[in-house]
Amino acid sequence: MTINTNAIVSATEANQNFSKVARMAEKRGHVVVFKNNKPKLLVIDLDQEPQIDMTEDEKFEFVAARILREHRAAFEELAK
């Protein structure tokens, strides 16, 4: 992947102003977050970036699966 130098932010900046990073990702398709002068994270706009081509239903399923995985114990307790 080629990194556009206009789509780079530091981890500190991303932490302090995530809304700016999100707007950049919407405008450019993705943003690379650097930590200790190395690329660490990739923030992508799922509607624009061809790397992850998902339907709206697949996006919801992806997020739902993550929520279920992270909070499985709570859901199991509620199911009792």
Summary of the structure (lengths in Angstrom):
residues: 80
radius of gyration: 16.0
end to end distance: 47.4
largest distance: 52.0
contacts: 173
relative contact order: 0.12
helix: 54%
strand: 20%
